[in-house]
Amino acid sequence: MTDRDTLIVLTEDDCRAWIRDALDLLGCTFNELAEMHRTGDYDTVRHRITWVQIGQWYGVYEPAGDDE
């Protein structure tokens, strides 16, 4: 078996924690990042890249809380 044969499945909790951690690194909320996307005025390239990674879950998953 190679790495290409490995399927990684994320749970909803995993996705929410990933979103929380990404937003924490940016120092903004999901709503703030969505507004940057709506206006096309991203604070940094990192904000734009993060939107590409997690934007599809905006309105689907809320970021996990600190205790999750």
DSSP file (Angstrom, degrees, kcal/mol; ACC not computed):
  #  RESIDUE AA STRUCTURE BP1 BP2  ACC     N-H-->O    O-->H-N    N-H-->O    O-->H-N    TCO  KAPPA ALPHA  PHI   PSI    X-CA   Y-CA   Z-CA
    1    1 A M              0   0    0      0, 0.0     2,-0.2     0, 0.0     5,-0.0   0.000 360.0 360.0 360.0 136.6    0.0    0.0    0.0
    2    2 A T    >   -     0   0    0      1,-0.1     3,-1.5     0, 0.0     4,-0.3  -0.602 360.0 -99.6-107.6 172.0    1.3    3.5   -0.9
    3    3 A D  G >  S+     0   0    0      1,-0.3     3,-1.3    -2,-0.2    -1,-0.1   0.811 122.4  62.6 -60.3 -29.5    0.4    6.9    0.5
    4    4 A R  G 3  S+     0   0    0      1,-0.3    -1,-0.3     3,-0.0     0, 0.0   0.711  98.2  56.5 -68.8 -19.6   -1.9    7.3   -2.5
    5    5 A D  G <  S+     0   0    0     -3,-1.5     2,-0.5     2,-0.0    -1,-0.3   0.471  86.3 100.7 -89.5  -2.8   -3.9    4.4   -1.4
    6    6 A T    <   -     0   0    0     -3,-1.3     2,-0.5    -4,-0.3    -3,-0.0  -0.725  55.6-161.2 -91.1 128.2   -4.7    5.9    2.0
    7    7 A L        -     0   0    0     -2,-0.5     2,-0.6     2,-0.0    -2,-0.0  -0.938   4.0-158.8-108.4 123.9   -8.1    7.6    2.5
    8    8 A I        -     0   0    0     -2,-0.5     2,-0.5     2,-0.0    -2,-0.0  -0.907   6.0-161.0-105.4 124.0   -8.3   10.0    5.4
    9    9 A V        -     0   0    0     -2,-0.6     2,-0.4     0, 0.0    -2,-0.0  -0.903   3.4-154.7-107.9 127.9  -11.8   10.6    6.7
   10   10 A L        -     0   0    0     -2,-0.5     2,-0.1     4,-0.0    -2,-0.0  -0.835   9.0-140.7-101.3 137.8  -12.5   13.7    8.8
   11   11 A T     >  -     0   0    0     -2,-0.4     4,-2.3     1,-0.1     5,-0.2  -0.391  32.0-102.6 -83.1 170.3  -15.4   13.8   11.3
   12   12 A E  H  > S+     0   0    0      1,-0.2     4,-2.5     2,-0.2     5,-0.2   0.908 125.9  52.5 -59.1 -41.3  -17.5   16.9   11.8
   13   13 A D  H  > S+     0   0    0      1,-0.2     4,-2.3     2,-0.2    -1,-0.2   0.892 107.5  52.0 -61.9 -39.8  -15.6   17.6   15.0
   14   14 A D  H  > S+     0   0    0      2,-0.2     4,-2.3     1,-0.2    -1,-0.2   0.927 110.9  47.5 -60.9 -45.3  -12.3   17.3   13.0
   15   15 A C  H  X S+     0   0    0     -4,-2.3     4,-2.5     1,-0.2    -2,-0.2   0.912 111.7  49.6 -63.1 -43.8  -13.5   19.8   10.4
   16   16 A R  H  X S+     0   0    0     -4,-2.5     4,-2.4     1,-0.2    48,-1.9   0.891 112.0  48.2 -64.2 -39.3  -14.8   22.3   13.1
   17   17 A A  H  X S+     0   0    0     -4,-2.3     4,-2.6     2,-0.2    -1,-0.2   0.892 111.0  51.3 -67.5 -39.1  -11.4   22.1   14.9
   18   18 A W  H  X S+     0   0    0     -4,-2.3     4,-2.3     2,-0.2    -2,-0.2   0.917 111.4  47.3 -62.8 -44.7   -9.5   22.6   11.6
   19   19 A I  H  X S+     0   0    0     -4,-2.5     4,-2.5     2,-0.2     5,-0.2   0.932 112.5  49.7 -62.2 -46.9  -11.6   25.7   10.9
   20   20 A R  H  X S+     0   0    0     -4,-2.4     4,-2.6     1,-0.2    -2,-0.2   0.930 112.2  47.4 -57.5 -47.3  -11.1   27.1   14.4
   21   21 A D  H  X S+     0   0    0     -4,-2.6     4,-2.0     1,-0.2    -1,-0.2   0.894 111.6  50.1 -64.9 -40.1   -7.4   26.6   14.2
   22   22 A A  H  X S+     0   0    0     -4,-2.3     4,-1.4     2,-0.2    -1,-0.2   0.920 113.3  45.7 -64.2 -43.6   -7.1   28.2   10.8
   23   23 A L  H  X>S+     0   0    0     -4,-2.5     4,-2.0     1,-0.2     5,-1.6   0.874 109.3  55.6 -67.8 -37.3   -9.1   31.2   11.9
   24   24 A D  H  <5S+     0   0    0     -4,-2.6    -1,-0.2    -5,-0.2    -2,-0.2   0.905 106.2  51.3 -60.4 -41.3   -7.1   31.5   15.1
   25   25 A L  H  <5S+     0   0    0     -4,-2.0    -1,-0.2     1,-0.2    -2,-0.2   0.850 113.8  44.5 -64.7 -33.4   -3.9   31.7   13.1
   26   26 A L  H  <5S-     0   0    0     -4,-1.4    -1,-0.2     2,-0.2    -2,-0.2   0.759 104.9-130.9 -80.1 -25.9   -5.4   34.5   11.0
   27   27 A G  T  <5S+     0   0    0     -4,-2.0     2,-0.3     1,-0.3    -3,-0.2   0.823  70.3  98.9  76.9  32.6   -6.8   36.3   14.0
   28   28 A C  S   <S-     0   0    0     -5,-1.6    -1,-0.3     4,-0.0    -2,-0.2  -0.906  70.2-108.6-141.7 170.9  -10.3   36.7   12.5
   29   29 A T     >  -     0   0    0     -2,-0.3     4,-2.3    -3,-0.1     5,-0.2  -0.505  33.1-109.6 -94.6 167.9  -13.7   35.2   12.6
   30   30 A F  H  > S+     0   0    0      1,-0.2     4,-2.5     2,-0.2     5,-0.2   0.897 121.3  52.3 -63.3 -39.4  -15.4   33.1    9.9
   31   31 A N  H  > S+     0   0    0      2,-0.2     4,-2.1     1,-0.2    -1,-0.2   0.905 109.0  49.2 -63.7 -41.1  -17.8   36.0    9.3
   32   32 A E  H  > S+     0   0    0      2,-0.2     4,-2.0     1,-0.2    -2,-0.2   0.910 112.1  48.0 -64.3 -41.6  -14.9   38.4    8.9
   33   33 A L  H  X S+     0   0    0     -4,-2.3     4,-2.0     1,-0.2    -2,-0.2   0.889 110.3  52.2 -66.3 -38.5  -13.2   36.1    6.4
   34   34 A A  H  X S+     0   0    0     -4,-2.5     4,-2.6     2,-0.2    -1,-0.2   0.874 107.9  52.1 -64.6 -36.9  -16.4   35.7    4.5
   35   35 A E  H  X S+     0   0    0     -4,-2.1     4,-2.4     2,-0.2     6,-0.3   0.897 106.8  52.6 -66.1 -39.8  -16.8   39.5    4.3
   36   36 A M  H  X>S+     0   0    0     -4,-2.0     4,-1.7     1,-0.2     5,-1.0   0.911 111.5  47.3 -59.2 -41.5  -13.2   39.7    2.9
   37   37 A H  H  <5S+     0   0    0     -4,-2.0    -2,-0.2     2,-0.2    -1,-0.2   0.919 109.9  52.5 -65.2 -43.7  -14.3   37.1    0.3
   38   38 A R  H  <5S+     0   0    0     -4,-2.6    -2,-0.2     1,-0.2    -1,-0.2   0.895 119.7  34.1 -60.4 -41.1  -17.5   39.0   -0.5
   39   39 A T  H  <5S-     0   0    0     -4,-2.4    -1,-0.2    -5,-0.1    -2,-0.2   0.654 102.0-128.9 -89.0 -16.7  -15.7   42.3   -1.1
   40   40 A G  T  <5S+     0   0    0     -4,-1.7     2,-0.8    -5,-0.2    -3,-0.2   0.628  71.9 124.1  76.2  12.4  -12.5   40.7   -2.6
   41   41 A D      < -     0   0    0     -5,-1.0     2,-0.2    -6,-0.3    -1,-0.1  -0.732  39.1-179.3-110.2  81.4  -10.5   42.8   -0.1
   42   42 A Y        -     0   0    0     -2,-0.8     3,-0.1     1,-0.1    -9,-0.0  -0.577  30.9-136.0 -81.9 142.1   -8.4   40.2    1.8
   43   43 A D  S    S-     0   0    0     -2,-0.2     2,-0.3     1,-0.1    -1,-0.1   0.897  84.7  -6.4 -62.1 -40.8   -6.1   41.4    4.6
   44   44 A T  S  > S-     0   0    0      1,-0.1     4,-1.5    -3,-0.0     3,-0.2  -0.919  72.9-102.5-146.4 169.3   -3.3   39.1    3.3
   45   45 A V  H  > S+     0   0    0     -2,-0.3     4,-2.8     1,-0.2     5,-0.2   0.858 121.0  61.6 -62.7 -34.8   -2.6   36.4    0.8
   46   46 A R  H  > S+     0   0    0      1,-0.2     4,-2.4     2,-0.2    -1,-0.2   0.878 100.9  52.3 -60.4 -37.7   -2.8   34.0    3.7
   47   47 A H  H  > S+     0   0    0     -3,-0.2     4,-2.1     2,-0.2    -1,-0.2   0.917 110.6  48.2 -63.4 -42.5   -6.4   35.1    4.3
   48   48 A R  H  X S+     0   0    0     -4,-1.5     4,-2.0     2,-0.2    -2,-0.2   0.932 112.2  47.9 -63.4 -46.5   -7.2   34.4    0.6
   49   49 A I  H  X S+     0   0    0     -4,-2.8     4,-1.7     1,-0.2    -1,-0.2   0.903 110.6  51.8 -62.6 -41.6   -5.6   31.0    0.7
   50   50 A T  H  X S+     0   0    0     -4,-2.4     4,-2.9    -5,-0.2     5,-0.4   0.896 106.6  53.9 -64.1 -38.8   -7.4   30.1    3.9
   51   51 A W  H  X S+     0   0    0     -4,-2.1     4,-3.1     1,-0.2     5,-0.3   0.923 106.5  52.4 -59.9 -42.4  -10.7   31.1    2.3
   52   52 A V  H  < S+     0   0    0     -4,-2.0     4,-0.3     1,-0.2    -1,-0.2   0.881 114.5  44.0 -59.1 -37.5  -10.0   28.7   -0.6
   53   53 A Q  H  < S+     0   0    0     -4,-1.7    -2,-0.2    -5,-0.1    -1,-0.2   0.898 132.8  14.2 -75.6 -41.9   -9.4   25.9    1.9
   54   54 A I  H >< S+     0   0    0     -4,-2.9     3,-2.1    -5,-0.1     4,-0.2   0.528  95.3  95.9-116.9  -7.3  -12.3   26.4    4.3
   55   55 A G  G >< S+     0   0    0     -4,-3.1     3,-1.9    -5,-0.4    -3,-0.1   0.798  75.7  67.5 -58.2 -30.9  -14.8   28.7    2.6
   56   56 A Q  G 3  S+     0   0    0     -5,-0.3    -1,-0.3     1,-0.3    -2,-0.1   0.712  99.5  52.5 -63.8 -17.7  -16.9   25.9    1.3
   57   57 A W  G X> S+     0   0    0     -3,-2.1     4,-2.3     3,-0.1     3,-2.1   0.399  76.5 123.4 -98.8   2.9  -17.8   25.1    4.9
   58   58 A Y  T <4 S+     0   0    0     -3,-1.9     4,-0.1     1,-0.3    -3,-0.0  -0.486  86.4  12.1 -64.1 126.5  -19.0   28.7    5.7
   59   59 A G  T 34 S+     0   0    0      2,-0.4    -1,-0.3    -2,-0.3     3,-0.1   0.311 123.3  69.7  86.2  -9.2  -22.6   28.4    6.9
   60   60 A V  T <4 S+     0   0    0     -3,-2.1     2,-0.4     1,-0.4    -2,-0.2   0.826 105.0  23.6-101.2 -52.8  -22.2   24.6    7.1
   61   61 A Y     <  -     0   0    0     -4,-2.3    -2,-0.4   -46,-0.1    -1,-0.4  -0.940  67.8-145.6-117.0 136.9  -19.9   24.2   10.1
   62   62 A E        -     0   0    0     -2,-0.4   -42,-0.1    -3,-0.1   -43,-0.1  -0.755  41.2 -93.6 -89.0 147.3  -19.3   26.6   12.9
   63   63 A P        -     0   0    0      0, 0.0   -46,-0.2     0, 0.0   -47,-0.1  -0.303  48.7-101.6 -58.0 145.4  -15.7   26.7   14.3
   64   64 A A        -     0   0    0    -48,-1.9     2,-0.1   -51,-0.1   -51,-0.0  -0.298  37.6-110.1 -64.5 152.3  -15.2   24.4   17.3
   65   65 A G    >   -     0   0    0      1,-0.1     3,-1.7    -3,-0.1    -1,-0.1  -0.306  32.9-100.4 -75.7 168.7  -15.1   26.0   20.7
   66   66 A D  T 3  S+     0   0    0      1,-0.3    -1,-0.1     2,-0.2    -2,-0.1   0.759 122.3  56.7 -63.0 -24.3  -11.9   26.2   22.7
   67   67 A D  T 3         0   0    0      1,-0.2    -1,-0.3     0, 0.0    -3,-0.0   0.450 360.0 360.0 -88.4   0.7  -13.0   23.1   24.7
   68   68 A E    <         0   0    0     -3,-1.7    -1,-0.2   -52,-0.0    -2,-0.2   0.427 360.0 360.0-101.2 360.0  -13.4   20.9   21.7
